[in-house]
Amino acid sequence: MTGFLRNSDAFTWAMESDPRLRSTVVSVVMLKRSPDWDEVRERFDLISRKLPMFRQRVAPSPPPAPPHWEYAPDFDLDYHVRRAAAPGAGTLDDVLELARLAEMQDFDRARPLWETTLIDGLEDGGAAVICKFHHALTDGIGGVQIAMHLFNLSEELCRREPLPPEPEVSTPSWLAGYRDTWRYDAGLLATAVAGAITAAPRLLYGGVRRPLATARSAAATAASFYRTVRPIGRTGSPLLTERGLIRRLLVHQVPLQQLREAAHRSGGALNDAFVAGVAGGLRRYHEKHGVEIGDLHLTMPISLRTESDGMGGNRITLMRFDVPAGEIEPTARIRAIHERAGAVRAERSLPYTQLIAGALNLMPRWYIGSVLRHVDFLASDVPGVPVPVFLGGAPVRAQYAFGPTIGSAVNVTLLTYVDTCALGIDVDTAAIPDYDVFYEALVAGFDEVLALAG
């Protein structure tokens, strides 16, 4: 049976007809020295044999089925795993410039949707690995799961395990494609009919026995669906209104325990303090331009991953809500964000995200693009590796992840590593041309949150 894209992945794939809405993710791993190249290459080869999507590309399906995964007939590991010498003086800024270019470039869609480059010869003898992948391949947590198959827990190189055989690549016939599409469509219809048959008696019984409660429940569910797909006519910020194709990547680090302590003292969780720091930075940036703001529109990924889900894959949904960026007092800001984020995580629409994404796939692309380009910022919190790790015998110094802006002015991704929160900041320069000023404001926004820890 053909592996079709989930509705949410098909949605992100289709909206990339507007290049401003690409779902490219870039991560940067900083190493203390150059790793063993053969070990690194073999680890990626192993992953590509264990996870089919690392050797597959996205191909169109006969309508109305979504696109599907198929094995790329000319898979070349050395196209996807490369090495290069560091440019310039080999500084972190030089590495981020290479990552920035990778983030702005689209994939060769005739090939699998990932690329990795080892950068040798950094200052002080260090090295870096730049990983680029499409969000349809994996989400942040799935990416960390995959990374644990790359990393070791010691400097000693692991004994090489026998590689699984390469997957057999066959060219499906056009008849098989239509057959699988028919099965897919029939399966959707059967699921819808079975759901209706199961739900109808319960709704009828509830309508007779508890008509008011049933009506209120139905109205609450409908309202939740509307909040999930509601159109956004304009940005919350009067300043961050333009969208373009040029990106700048910036990084910042904050202590994990201090940020967590600040959150707990304010009645929130780590993610609440993180979002409060970003919101505080945006408020300070607007103040520098003499602009007052209230609430800003935030898109926040929410993980739907369960223990039964395999390694990798995309198991998130994007939820939108407003955050009180104009709130000056950081404690009050964290509490308000905690309440609003909690309400979003309790939305009745969450179990139906794939159904909603399927409906959105039927909407005109221009409409979806207009909604996404009115989101002010995107913030993502990814729990990373809690212990020191090594890649090809080289100690990992730091890890940064840069999520796509998907139409917002900036995406700030928090990735934890041991006792540090590494912030990967992806700025759309059409919205924030003076990104250096924004960076200073963002650092100050986190400083005021960290000060709550005492």
QUILIN-V503285 format. One record per run of one state. SS is the DSSP state (a for helix, b for strand, c for the rest). FROM is the first residue (numbers start at 1). TO is the last residue. If there is no record, write none. Layout:
# QUILIN-V503285
SS FROM TO
SS FROM TO
This chain:
# QUILIN-V503285
c 1 2
b 3 4
c 5 6
a 7 17
c 18 18
a 19 21
c 22 23
b 24 31
c 32 36
a 37 50
c 51 51
a 52 55
b 56 59
c 60 67
b 68 71
c 72 76
a 77 80
b 81 85
c 86 91
a 92 104
c 105 113
b 114 120
c 121 122
a 123 125
c 126 126
b 127 134
c 135 137
b 138 138
c 139 139
a 140 147
c 148 151
b 152 152
c 153 173
a 174 209
c 210 210
a 211 229
c 230 246
b 247 255
a 256 265
c 266 269
a 270 288
c 289 295
b 296 303
c 304 312
b 313 313
c 314 315
b 316 323
c 324 329
a 330 345
c 346 349
a 350 360
c 361 364
a 365 372
c 373 376
b 377 385
c 386 389
b 390 391
c 392 393
b 394 402
c 403 409
b 410 417
c 418 419
b 420 428
c 429 434
a 435 453
c 454 454
